[in-house]
Amino acid sequence: MGVRLARRFSIPLVFTYHTQLEEYAHYVPFERKTTRRAATTLTRAYANLADTVIVPTSAMEARLRGLGVTAPIAVIPTGIDERFAAGRRNDALRERLGATKLILLVSRLAREKNIDLAIQALAGLEDTVHLVLAGEGPARAGLEAGAQAAGVGARVHFLGHVQRQELPDLYASSDAFVFPSFTETQGLVLAEALVAGLPVVAVDTPQSREALDGRGLLVSPRPDAVAFGLREALQMQPDQSAAHLALKRFSLRLQAERTIEIYQGLLAERRTA
C-alpha cells in the first residue's frame, strides 16, 4: 500500500530497515527454510522499490547489499534518550535481590533473543552474581524453567515489563550488561548500556562490534565464553569516557537531523524532476 500511494502521488518512499525478518521465521507455521527465503525475497523486493533505505549500522548496509538490494542506503544510528546517562543507583533493589554483583539484560523475552545463553553462562559464575531480566515475551515460561534446570532459578530475576522512565535507574543499579542476541540490526540496549557507563559483554556479531565501537567485550556464543567475559566485566569500573562518547554517537538530535536531510534531499530531487 505504501508503494502504491508513493507512486500514485509521485512522492518519495523511504524504507527504515530495523528488523531482520528472516530471523523471525520460527513464528510462521510453515517450513523454516522456505519462510526464510520468502522473508529475504520480500525484504529485497521492497527495499529496491524505495527511493532510500535507512539502516542503523554499516553491517546492515552490507547485509542488504548481500541480499541484492541496489537502492540508495543511508546509515543513521538510532538515537537514545539522554536520561540513560543520569540514572540513579537503587541499593534497595540490590539488597532485595540479595546480589553482590548484578548483571542486567533488557530484552523482549523471545526465542530470537538467545536469552537462554545468558542463563547458562550465569551457572558458571559465583553464587553471589545474579541476573536481572527486564522485559516480557512469549519465551518467559521456558526461560524460567531453563533457569531452574540450570540450578540458577533463585539467581535469575524476571522483572517483567519495565516502564521506560524506570530503565535509567535500573542500568545505574547494575554492575554489567549482557547482550546474547545475534539477530539485531543495531542493538538499542547496547547504546543505552554504554551511555549508562556499564561494562558490556556481547556476542560477537558485525552489528554489535559496530555499536560498541571498541568498547565492551565481544565473545563467542558459548556459555563458557559469555561467563568468562562477564567475570572480566564485573571487575571493571563504570567507563564515563565511553558513556560520553556513546551519548554523542547515539544522539536523538543527530538522528533526527540526518533523517530530515534525507527527506529534504529526496523532496528536492522530486521537485526538480
Short mmCIF file of the C-alpha atoms (twelve columns), coordinates in Angstrom:
data_MODEL
# 
_entry.id   MODEL 
# 
loop_
_atom_site.group_PDB 
_atom_site.id 
_atom_site.type_symbol 
_atom_site.label_atom_id 
_atom_site.label_alt_id 
_atom_site.label_comp_id 
_atom_site.label_asym_id 
_atom_site.label_seq_id 
_atom_site.Cartn_x 
_atom_site.Cartn_y 
_atom_site.Cartn_z 
_atom_site.pdbx_PDB_model_num 
ATOM 1   C CA . MET A 1   0.000  0.000   0.000   1 
ATOM 2   C CA . GLY A 2   2.844  2.366   0.837   1 
ATOM 3   C CA . VAL A 3   4.480  1.752   -2.538  1 
ATOM 4   C CA . ARG A 4   1.197  2.244   -4.403  1 
ATOM 5   C CA . LEU A 5   0.462  5.527   -2.634  1 
ATOM 6   C CA . ALA A 6   4.008  6.806   -3.226  1 
ATOM 7   C CA . ARG A 7   3.752  6.027   -6.941  1 
ATOM 8   C CA . ARG A 8   0.209  7.389   -7.239  1 
ATOM 9   C CA . PHE A 9   1.047  10.762  -5.692  1 
ATOM 10  C CA . SER A 10  4.626  10.890  -7.005  1 
ATOM 11  C CA . ILE A 11  6.192  11.261  -3.568  1 
ATOM 12  C CA . PRO A 12  9.412  9.660   -2.255  1 
ATOM 13  C CA . LEU A 13  9.293  6.341   -0.413  1 
ATOM 14  C CA . VAL A 14  11.735 5.807   2.480   1 
ATOM 15  C CA . PHE A 15  12.112 2.334   3.994   1 
ATOM 16  C CA . THR A 16  13.588 2.208   7.503   1 
ATOM 17  C CA . TYR A 17  15.104 -1.265  7.955   1 
ATOM 18  C CA . HIS A 18  15.252 -2.173  11.645  1 
ATOM 19  C CA . THR A 19  14.220 -5.851  11.622  1 
ATOM 20  C CA . GLN A 20  15.838 -8.883  10.006  1 
ATOM 21  C CA . LEU A 21  12.573 -10.569 9.023   1 
ATOM 22  C CA . GLU A 22  14.203 -13.903 8.182   1 
ATOM 23  C CA . GLU A 23  15.306 -14.265 11.811  1 
ATOM 24  C CA . TYR A 24  11.638 -14.443 12.847  1 
ATOM 25  C CA . ALA A 25  10.777 -17.373 10.584  1 
ATOM 26  C CA . HIS A 26  10.072 -19.619 13.583  1 
ATOM 27  C CA . TYR A 27  6.868  -17.653 14.277  1 
ATOM 28  C CA . VAL A 28  5.344  -18.708 10.955  1 
ATOM 29  C CA . PRO A 29  3.732  -22.186 10.819  1 
ATOM 30  C CA . PHE A 30  5.496  -23.248 7.616   1 
ATOM 31  C CA . GLU A 31  8.778  -24.942 6.736   1 
ATOM 32  C CA . ARG A 32  11.522 -22.716 8.145   1 
ATOM 33  C CA . LYS A 33  13.904 -22.562 5.175   1 
ATOM 34  C CA . THR A 34  11.048 -21.704 2.841   1 
ATOM 35  C CA . THR A 35  9.857  -18.972 5.187   1 
ATOM 36  C CA . ARG A 36  13.370 -17.518 5.478   1 
ATOM 37  C CA . ARG A 37  13.695 -17.420 1.686   1 
ATOM 38  C CA . ALA A 38  10.312 -15.713 1.377   1 
ATOM 39  C CA . ALA A 39  11.267 -13.116 4.006   1 
ATOM 40  C CA . THR A 40  14.570 -12.460 2.238   1 
ATOM 41  C CA . THR A 41  12.811 -12.055 -1.107  1 
ATOM 42  C CA . LEU A 42  10.255 -9.690  0.434   1 
ATOM 43  C CA . THR A 43  12.993 -7.582  2.043   1 
ATOM 44  C CA . ARG A 44  14.982 -7.311  -1.194  1 
ATOM 45  C CA . ALA A 45  11.947 -6.519  -3.368  1 
ATOM 46  C CA . TYR A 46  10.512 -3.891  -1.038  1 
ATOM 47  C CA . ALA A 47  13.872 -2.216  -0.391  1 
ATOM 48  C CA . ASN A 48  14.502 -1.914  -4.120  1 
ATOM 49  C CA . LEU A 49  11.154 -0.145  -4.562  1 
ATOM 50  C CA . ALA A 50  12.230 2.560   -2.097  1 
ATOM 51  C CA . ASP A 51  13.964 5.798   -3.037  1 
ATOM 52  C CA . THR A 52  16.208 5.406   0.014   1 
ATOM 53  C CA . VAL A 53  16.657 2.737   2.676   1 
ATOM 54  C CA . ILE A 54  17.728 3.826   6.173   1 
ATOM 55  C CA . VAL A 55  19.691 1.330   8.285   1 
ATOM 56  C CA . PRO A 56  21.189 1.827   11.772  1 
ATOM 57  C CA . THR A 57  24.594 0.213   11.071  1 
ATOM 58  C CA . SER A 58  27.037 -0.313  8.219   1 
ATOM 59  C CA . ALA A 59  26.766 -4.029  8.978   1 
ATOM 60  C CA . MET A 60  23.115 -3.905  7.918   1 
ATOM 61  C CA . GLU A 61  24.019 -1.976  4.783   1 
ATOM 62  C CA . ALA A 62  26.437 -4.771  3.876   1 
ATOM 63  C CA . ARG A 63  23.776 -7.370  4.650   1 
ATOM 64  C CA . LEU A 64  21.216 -5.722  2.383   1 
ATOM 65  C CA . ARG A 65  23.758 -5.397  -0.419  1 
ATOM 66  C CA . GLY A 66  24.457 -9.093  0.027   1 
ATOM 67  C CA . LEU A 67  20.742 -9.794  -0.396  1 
ATOM 68  C CA . GLY A 68  20.752 -7.924  -3.709  1 
ATOM 69  C CA . VAL A 69  19.455 -4.507  -2.641  1 
ATOM 70  C CA . THR A 70  20.559 -1.855  -5.148  1 
ATOM 71  C CA . ALA A 71  18.585 1.147   -3.835  1 
ATOM 72  C CA . PRO A 72  20.469 4.001   -2.095  1 
ATOM 73  C CA . ILE A 73  21.201 3.165   1.560   1 
ATOM 74  C CA . ALA A 74  21.828 5.692   4.344   1 
ATOM 75  C CA . VAL A 75  23.408 4.609   7.647   1 
ATOM 76  C CA . ILE A 76  21.839 6.507   10.564  1 
ATOM 77  C CA . PRO A 77  22.354 5.067   14.078  1 
ATOM 78  C CA . THR A 78  19.217 5.001   16.210  1 
ATOM 79  C CA . GLY A 79  19.453 7.584   18.989  1 
ATOM 80  C CA . ILE A 80  18.538 7.206   22.641  1 
ATOM 81  C CA . ASP A 81  17.283 9.460   25.415  1 
ATOM 82  C CA . GLU A 82  19.937 11.397  27.349  1 
ATOM 83  C CA . ARG A 83  18.281 10.260  30.587  1 
ATOM 84  C CA . PHE A 84  20.190 6.977   30.345  1 
ATOM 85  C CA . ALA A 85  23.293 8.919   31.351  1 
ATOM 86  C CA . ALA A 86  21.628 10.213  34.522  1 
ATOM 87  C CA . GLY A 87  20.266 7.092   36.207  1 
ATOM 88  C CA . ARG A 88  20.461 6.722   39.996  1 
ATOM 89  C CA . ARG A 89  21.674 3.610   41.778  1 
ATOM 90  C CA . ASN A 90  18.937 1.787   43.707  1 
ATOM 91  C CA . ASP A 91  20.627 -0.024  46.606  1 
ATOM 92  C CA . ALA A 92  17.255 -1.182  47.939  1 
ATOM 93  C CA . LEU A 93  16.711 -3.221  44.783  1 
ATOM 94  C CA . ARG A 94  20.100 -4.869  45.101  1 
ATOM 95  C CA . GLU A 95  19.505 -5.726  48.747  1 
ATOM 96  C CA . ARG A 96  16.073 -7.163  47.965  1 
ATOM 97  C CA . LEU A 97  17.585 -9.445  45.338  1 
ATOM 98  C CA . GLY A 98  20.421 -10.478 47.648  1 
ATOM 99  C CA . ALA A 99  23.057 -9.922  44.975  1 
ATOM 100 C CA . THR A 100 26.647 -8.839  45.488  1 
ATOM 101 C CA . LYS A 101 27.023 -8.380  41.734  1 
ATOM 102 C CA . LEU A 102 24.152 -7.677  39.348  1 
ATOM 103 C CA . ILE A 103 24.099 -8.426  35.612  1 
ATOM 104 C CA . LEU A 104 21.377 -6.749  33.554  1 
ATOM 105 C CA . LEU A 105 19.700 -7.910  30.356  1 
ATOM 106 C CA . VAL A 106 16.989 -5.704  28.808  1 
ATOM 107 C CA . SER A 107 15.122 -7.549  26.088  1 
ATOM 108 C CA . ARG A 108 11.884 -8.924  24.786  1 
ATOM 109 C CA . LEU A 109 11.738 -12.481 26.103  1 
ATOM 110 C CA . ALA A 110 11.667 -14.332 22.821  1 
ATOM 111 C CA . ARG A 111 13.492 -17.172 21.119  1 
ATOM 112 C CA . GLU A 112 15.408 -14.986 18.669  1 
ATOM 113 C CA . LYS A 113 16.958 -13.004 21.554  1 
ATOM 114 C CA . ASN A 114 19.032 -16.036 22.649  1 
ATOM 115 C CA . ILE A 115 18.449 -15.251 26.331  1 
ATOM 116 C CA . ASP A 116 18.991 -18.847 27.436  1 
ATOM 117 C CA . LEU A 117 22.690 -18.345 26.636  1 
ATOM 118 C CA . ALA A 118 22.941 -15.693 29.372  1 
ATOM 119 C CA . ILE A 119 21.200 -18.006 31.849  1 
ATOM 120 C CA . GLN A 120 23.557 -20.881 31.035  1 
ATOM 121 C CA . ALA A 121 26.529 -18.536 31.441  1 
ATOM 122 C CA . LEU A 122 25.271 -17.467 34.872  1 
ATOM 123 C CA . ALA A 123 25.566 -21.087 36.038  1 
ATOM 124 C CA . GLY A 124 29.336 -20.752 35.587  1 
ATOM 125 C CA . LEU A 125 29.611 -17.714 37.857  1 
ATOM 126 C CA . GLU A 126 29.765 -17.332 41.626  1 
ATOM 127 C CA . ASP A 127 26.552 -17.722 43.631  1 
ATOM 128 C CA . THR A 128 26.622 -14.054 44.625  1 
ATOM 129 C CA . VAL A 129 26.210 -12.985 40.973  1 
ATOM 130 C CA . HIS A 130 22.587 -12.539 39.876  1 
ATOM 131 C CA . LEU A 131 20.945 -11.884 36.511  1 
ATOM 132 C CA . VAL A 132 18.057 -9.422  36.116  1 
ATOM 133 C CA . LEU A 133 15.826 -9.710  33.048  1 
ATOM 134 C CA . ALA A 134 13.816 -6.597  32.203  1 
ATOM 135 C CA . GLY A 135 11.182 -7.358  29.613  1 
ATOM 136 C CA . GLU A 136 8.275  -9.603  28.772  1 
ATOM 137 C CA . GLY A 137 7.536  -12.045 25.984  1 
ATOM 138 C CA . PRO A 138 6.350  -15.483 24.869  1 
ATOM 139 C CA . ALA A 139 9.531  -17.299 25.973  1 
ATOM 140 C CA . ARG A 140 9.266  -16.339 29.644  1 
ATOM 141 C CA . ALA A 141 7.887  -19.659 30.917  1 
ATOM 142 C CA . GLY A 142 10.536 -21.631 29.039  1 
ATOM 143 C CA . LEU A 143 13.296 -19.373 30.342  1 
ATOM 144 C CA . GLU A 144 12.072 -19.712 33.914  1 
ATOM 145 C CA . ALA A 145 12.092 -23.489 33.532  1 
ATOM 146 C CA . GLY A 146 15.553 -23.337 31.970  1 
ATOM 147 C CA . ALA A 147 16.891 -21.303 34.892  1 
ATOM 148 C CA . GLN A 148 15.552 -23.885 37.331  1 
ATOM 149 C CA . ALA A 149 17.060 -26.732 35.304  1 
ATOM 150 C CA . ALA A 150 20.438 -24.962 35.266  1 
ATOM 151 C CA . GLY A 151 20.349 -24.611 39.046  1 
ATOM 152 C CA . VAL A 152 20.185 -20.800 38.988  1 
ATOM 153 C CA . GLY A 153 16.447 -20.254 39.425  1 
ATOM 154 C CA . ALA A 154 16.969 -18.236 42.617  1 
ATOM 155 C CA . ARG A 155 19.584 -16.055 40.908  1 
ATOM 156 C CA . VAL A 156 17.572 -15.106 37.805  1 
ATOM 157 C CA . HIS A 157 15.020 -12.351 38.410  1 
ATOM 158 C CA . PHE A 158 12.231 -11.713 35.902  1 
ATOM 159 C CA . LEU A 159 11.017 -8.135  36.343  1 
ATOM 160 C CA . GLY A 160 8.509  -8.277  33.501  1 
ATOM 161 C CA . HIS A 161 7.735  -5.102  31.587  1 
ATOM 162 C CA . VAL A 162 9.645  -2.117  32.991  1 
ATOM 163 C CA . GLN A 163 8.421  1.394   32.249  1 
ATOM 164 C CA . ARG A 164 10.793 3.318   30.002  1 
ATOM 165 C CA . GLN A 165 11.300 6.092   32.555  1 
ATOM 166 C CA . GLU A 166 12.428 3.499   35.127  1 
ATOM 167 C CA . LEU A 167 15.120 1.939   32.944  1 
ATOM 168 C CA . PRO A 168 17.911 4.525   33.536  1 
ATOM 169 C CA . ASP A 169 17.884 3.759   37.273  1 
ATOM 170 C CA . LEU A 170 17.914 0.016   36.541  1 
ATOM 171 C CA . TYR A 171 21.024 0.401   34.389  1 
ATOM 172 C CA . ALA A 172 22.671 2.543   37.078  1 
ATOM 173 C CA . SER A 173 21.902 -0.116  39.706  1 
ATOM 174 C CA . SER A 174 23.682 -2.883  37.767  1 
ATOM 175 C CA . ASP A 175 27.347 -3.878  37.567  1 
ATOM 176 C CA . ALA A 176 27.465 -5.239  33.997  1 
ATOM 177 C CA . PHE A 177 25.284 -5.685  30.928  1 
ATOM 178 C CA . VAL A 178 24.986 -8.853  28.848  1 
ATOM 179 C CA . PHE A 179 23.779 -8.968  25.236  1 
ATOM 180 C CA . PRO A 180 23.408 -12.539 23.881  1 
ATOM 181 C CA . SER A 181 21.351 -11.741 20.768  1 
ATOM 182 C CA . PHE A 182 22.812 -12.027 17.268  1 
ATOM 183 C CA . THR A 183 19.687 -11.052 15.306  1 
ATOM 184 C CA . GLU A 184 19.665 -7.291  15.963  1 
ATOM 185 C CA . THR A 185 20.223 -4.600  13.358  1 
ATOM 186 C CA . GLN A 186 21.950 -2.356  15.939  1 
ATOM 187 C CA . GLY A 187 21.028 -3.305  19.483  1 
ATOM 188 C CA . LEU A 188 19.441 -0.221  21.001  1 
ATOM 189 C CA . VAL A 189 20.051 -1.529  24.521  1 
ATOM 190 C CA . LEU A 190 23.779 -1.661  23.766  1 
ATOM 191 C CA . ALA A 191 23.704 2.105   23.274  1 
ATOM 192 C CA . GLU A 192 21.713 2.523   26.484  1 
ATOM 193 C CA . ALA A 193 24.203 0.411   28.452  1 
ATOM 194 C CA . LEU A 194 27.168 2.337   27.043  1 
ATOM 195 C CA . VAL A 195 25.600 5.687   27.845  1 
ATOM 196 C CA . ALA A 196 24.909 4.426   31.381  1 
ATOM 197 C CA . GLY A 197 28.631 3.622   31.699  1 
ATOM 198 C CA . LEU A 198 28.120 -0.119  32.188  1 
ATOM 199 C CA . PRO A 199 30.753 -2.713  31.192  1 
ATOM 200 C CA . VAL A 200 29.163 -4.677  28.328  1 
ATOM 201 C CA . VAL A 201 29.561 -8.301  27.258  1 
ATOM 202 C CA . ALA A 202 28.030 -9.061  23.856  1 
ATOM 203 C CA . VAL A 203 28.003 -11.986 21.463  1 
ATOM 204 C CA . ASP A 204 30.353 -11.090 18.627  1 
ATOM 205 C CA . THR A 205 28.403 -10.017 15.526  1 
ATOM 206 C CA . PRO A 206 29.209 -7.307  12.963  1 
ATOM 207 C CA . GLN A 207 26.409 -5.103  14.262  1 
ATOM 208 C CA . SER A 208 27.375 -5.493  17.949  1 
ATOM 209 C CA . ARG A 209 31.005 -4.817  17.087  1 
ATOM 210 C CA . GLU A 210 29.987 -1.638  15.278  1 
ATOM 211 C CA . ALA A 211 27.638 -0.453  18.031  1 
ATOM 212 C CA . LEU A 212 30.268 -0.972  20.741  1 
ATOM 213 C CA . ASP A 213 32.994 0.691   18.626  1 
ATOM 214 C CA . GLY A 214 35.900 -0.780  20.556  1 
ATOM 215 C CA . ARG A 215 34.207 -0.688  23.949  1 
ATOM 216 C CA . GLY A 216 32.922 -3.699  25.828  1 
ATOM 217 C CA . LEU A 217 33.861 -7.361  25.463  1 
ATOM 218 C CA . LEU A 218 32.894 -9.404  22.402  1 
ATOM 219 C CA . VAL A 219 32.642 -13.152 22.964  1 
ATOM 220 C CA . SER A 220 31.688 -16.356 21.163  1 
ATOM 221 C CA . PRO A 221 28.078 -17.572 21.573  1 
ATOM 222 C CA . ARG A 222 29.040 -20.249 24.110  1 
ATOM 223 C CA . PRO A 223 28.115 -20.301 27.827  1 
ATOM 224 C CA . ASP A 224 31.736 -20.611 28.946  1 
ATOM 225 C CA . ALA A 225 32.821 -17.702 26.744  1 
ATOM 226 C CA . VAL A 226 29.999 -15.474 27.969  1 
ATOM 227 C CA . ALA A 227 30.753 -16.446 31.578  1 
ATOM 228 C CA . PHE A 228 34.429 -15.594 31.094  1 
ATOM 229 C CA . GLY A 229 33.507 -12.213 29.617  1 
ATOM 230 C CA . LEU A 230 31.105 -11.449 32.450  1 
ATOM 231 C CA . ARG A 231 33.697 -12.404 35.054  1 
ATOM 232 C CA . GLU A 232 36.052 -9.866  33.454  1 
ATOM 233 C CA . ALA A 233 33.349 -7.215  33.132  1 
ATOM 234 C CA . LEU A 234 32.373 -7.499  36.799  1 
ATOM 235 C CA . GLN A 235 35.915 -6.468  37.735  1 
ATOM 236 C CA . MET A 236 35.679 -3.263  35.690  1 
ATOM 237 C CA . GLN A 237 34.635 0.185   36.839  1 
ATOM 238 C CA . PRO A 238 31.999 2.341   35.088  1 
ATOM 239 C CA . ASP A 239 33.520 3.908   31.980  1 
ATOM 240 C CA . GLN A 240 32.464 7.554   31.908  1 
ATOM 241 C CA . SER A 241 34.629 8.231   28.854  1 
ATOM 242 C CA . ALA A 242 32.758 5.560   26.882  1 
ATOM 243 C CA . ALA A 243 29.473 6.952   28.207  1 
ATOM 244 C CA . HIS A 244 30.289 10.461  26.979  1 
ATOM 245 C CA . LEU A 245 31.331 9.260   23.516  1 
ATOM 246 C CA . ALA A 246 28.291 6.990   23.209  1 
ATOM 247 C CA . LEU A 247 25.968 9.849   24.115  1 
ATOM 248 C CA . LYS A 248 27.354 11.837  21.175  1 
ATOM 249 C CA . ARG A 249 27.248 8.876   18.763  1 
ATOM 250 C CA . PHE A 250 23.674 7.906   19.655  1 
ATOM 251 C CA . SER A 251 22.205 11.396  19.893  1 
ATOM 252 C CA . LEU A 252 18.475 11.685  19.136  1 
ATOM 253 C CA . ARG A 253 19.102 15.143  17.704  1 
ATOM 254 C CA . LEU A 254 21.740 13.794  15.330  1 
ATOM 255 C CA . GLN A 255 19.416 11.001  14.198  1 
ATOM 256 C CA . ALA A 256 16.591 13.476  13.588  1 
ATOM 257 C CA . GLU A 257 18.803 15.932  11.699  1 
ATOM 258 C CA . ARG A 258 20.258 13.264  9.408   1 
ATOM 259 C CA . THR A 259 16.821 11.776  8.740   1 
ATOM 260 C CA . ILE A 260 15.370 15.173  7.876   1 
ATOM 261 C CA . GLU A 261 18.295 15.729  5.493   1 
ATOM 262 C CA . ILE A 262 17.346 12.520  3.679   1 
ATOM 263 C CA . TYR A 263 13.706 13.599  3.374   1 
ATOM 264 C CA . GLN A 264 14.571 17.103  2.231   1 
ATOM 265 C CA . GLY A 265 17.038 15.826  -0.352  1 
ATOM 266 C CA . LEU A 266 14.527 13.410  -1.829  1 
ATOM 267 C CA . LEU A 267 11.808 16.082  -1.949  1 
ATOM 268 C CA . ALA A 268 14.190 18.485  -3.683  1 
ATOM 269 C CA . GLU A 269 15.083 15.839  -6.276  1 
ATOM 270 C CA . ARG A 270 11.417 15.084  -6.889  1 
ATOM 271 C CA . ARG A 271 10.536 18.773  -7.343  1 
ATOM 272 C CA . THR A 272 13.404 19.189  -9.816  1 
ATOM 273 C CA . ALA A 273 12.311 16.108  -11.758 1 
# 
